[in-house]
């Protein structure tokens, strides 16, 4: 299981490839996962939002996890496999977390309950129940998706819970990570790709980056140089990645990622499940131009 002291580095929320019949393409998933492990990431997140988790069944999640395990074994690495189990229903979240534990997940990623806008105390209780399962929990704060913003005291209370080992911070600036670092909190991973360098400079211990499904080794290099104290080189490498990051979020994630991965031959098809659609022709041209640089 993933421990607090080991929560650092580059974690990739992997996309879920589908074939043209909208079924999970396990062969493409294996190929991508193997490549990511070979690029020396620190962890893989299965069934995150980038993996189109709202459309994934429990049976499919089990297939994806087993495939990720096989890829990790073949790559002969010790990277963690984290499973996204958060929903806006506490009982459902607990059951999914229990299922992830039985599969062998190293940790689970639990998003703040979305849409129903619970109180701060209700959110704390949600995480208390999830953490009580016994699988290490990573708090995921992403207010632009959930419709609710955690107060600093709420974040600190959740992070103090036994079983919560850290958080993914997808707030739109570095204020939260700066304040938590000042107060000496558990590890915080940046969840906003365009803020990677600033977040590291503010005390983040790494990133959970959707963009790192492509050009993974460059994201790893940004982090490794920063950790080695080579901050100018880290910043330069990151600034070279920024145009790609911006393109990848011009249209809903993970459509641009899937299009790129199909073009690169890593996955067979860039198919998405509705309500997500493939990228527009205009963005395809921009992405193709970036690949040719």
FENHU-V639514 format. One record per residue. N is the residue number from 1. PHI is phi in radians with two decimals (* if undefined). Layout:
# FENHU-V639514
<<N;PHI> <N;PHI>>
This chain:
# FENHU-V639514
<<1;*> <2;-1.32> <3;-1.85> <4;-0.90> <5;-1.19> <6;-1.76> <7;-1.48> <8;-2.78> <9;1.90> <10;-1.87> <11;-2.02> <12;-2.00> <13;-1.28> <14;-1.31> <15;-1.22> <16;-1.90> <17;-1.28> <18;-2.13> <19;-1.46> <20;-1.26> <21;-1.71> <22;1.22> <23;-1.62> <24;-1.04> <25;-1.71> <26;-1.14> <27;-1.15> <28;-1.16> <29;-1.06> <30;-1.05> <31;-1.05> <32;-1.16> <33;-1.05> <34;-1.05> <35;-1.06> <36;-1.11> <37;-1.11> <38;-1.13> <39;-1.47> <40;1.18> <41;-1.21> <42;-1.62> <43;-2.95> <44;-2.09> <45;-1.88> <46;-1.68> <47;1.22> <48;-1.50> <49;-1.05> <50;-1.08> <51;-1.52> <52;1.01> <53;-0.92> <54;-1.06> <55;-1.82> <56;-1.67> <57;-1.42> <58;-1.08> <59;-1.14> <60;-1.18> <61;-1.06> <62;-1.12> <63;-1.13> <64;-1.09> <65;-1.14> <66;-1.09> <67;-1.18> <68;-1.10> <69;-1.07> <70;-1.11> <71;-1.16> <72;-1.10> <73;-1.12> <74;-1.16> <75;-1.37> <76;0.99> <77;-2.21> <78;-1.93> <79;-1.05> <80;-1.38> <81;-2.06> <82;-1.90> <83;-2.02> <84;-1.33> <85;-2.23> <86;-1.35> <87;-2.40> <88;-1.69> <89;-2.21> <90;-1.06> <91;-1.07> <92;-1.10> <93;-1.09> <94;-1.08> <95;-1.12> <96;-1.16> <97;-1.18> <98;-1.06> <99;-1.11> <100;-1.11> <101;-1.08> <102;-1.16> <103;-1.23> <104;1.92> <105;-1.05> <106;-1.33> <107;-2.94> <108;-2.18> <109;-1.83> <110;-2.06> <111;-1.36> <112;-1.02> <113;-0.91> <114;-1.84> <115;1.26> <116;-1.46> <117;0.81> <118;-1.21> <119;-1.23> <120;-1.04> <121;-1.18> <122;-1.10> <123;-1.18> <124;-1.04> <125;-1.14> <126;-0.98> <127;-1.27> <128;-1.08> <129;-1.16> <130;-1.09> <131;-1.21> <132;-1.22> <133;-1.11> <134;1.91> <135;-1.66> <136;-0.94> <137;-1.92> <138;-1.93> <139;-1.23> <140;-2.11> <141;-1.81> <142;-2.52> <143;-1.04> <144;-1.24> <145;-1.76> <146;-1.54> <147;1.48> <148;-2.48> <149;-1.92> <150;-1.31> <151;-1.30> <152;-0.99> <153;-1.11> <154;-1.16> <155;-1.02> <156;-1.11> <157;-1.13> <158;-1.13> <159;-1.17> <160;-1.44> <161;-1.15> <162;-1.08> <163;1.73> <164;-1.61> <165;-1.82> <166;2.87> <167;-2.56> <168;-1.85> <169;-1.85> <170;-1.94> <171;-1.33> <172;-1.43> <173;-2.69> <174;-1.80> <175;-1.07> <176;-1.14> <177;-1.12> <178;-1.10> <179;-1.21> <180;-1.15> <181;-1.10> <182;-1.07> <183;-1.51> <184;1.36> <185;-1.51> <186;-1.13> <187;-1.02> <188;-2.07> <189;-1.81> <190;-1.18> <191;-2.05> <192;-1.99> <193;-0.95> <194;-1.22> <195;-1.83> <196;-0.88> <197;-1.14> <198;-1.09> <199;-1.17> <200;-1.04> <201;-1.17> <202;-1.66> <203;2.04> <204;-1.09> <205;-1.64> <206;2.73> <207;-2.61> <208;-1.85> <209;-2.02> <210;-1.09> <211;-1.00> <212;-1.26> <213;-1.10> <214;-2.12> <215;0.85> <216;-1.00> <217;-1.08> <218;-1.25> <219;-1.15> <220;-1.05> <221;-1.13> <222;-0.98> <223;-1.18> <224;-1.09> <225;-1.14> <226;-1.11> <227;-1.13> <228;-1.43> <229;1.47> <230;-1.60> <231;-1.18> <232;-1.15> <233;-1.15> <234;-1.04> <235;-1.13> <236;-1.10> <237;-1.11> <238;-1.15> <239;-1.12> <240;-1.23> <241;-1.49> <242;-0.98> <243;-1.03> <244;-1.12> <245;-1.00> <246;-1.13> <247;-1.13> <248;-1.18> <249;-2.02> <250;-1.18> <251;-2.26> <252;-0.95> <253;-1.15> <254;-1.83> <255;-0.95> <256;-1.10> <257;-1.06> <258;-1.12> <259;-1.10> <260;-1.10> <261;-1.14> <262;-1.17> <263;-1.07> <264;-1.42> <265;1.39> <266;-1.36> <267;-2.14> <268;-1.29> <269;-2.51> <270;-1.59> <271;-0.98> <272;-2.11> <273;-1.61> <274;-1.01> <275;-1.54> <276;-1.36> <277;-2.11> <278;-1.17> <279;-1.18> <280;-1.26> <281;-1.08> <282;-1.08> <283;-1.25> <284;-0.98> <285;-1.13> <286;-1.13> <287;-1.17> <288;-1.09> <289;-1.12> <290;-1.14> <291;-1.09> <292;-1.44> <293;-1.26>>
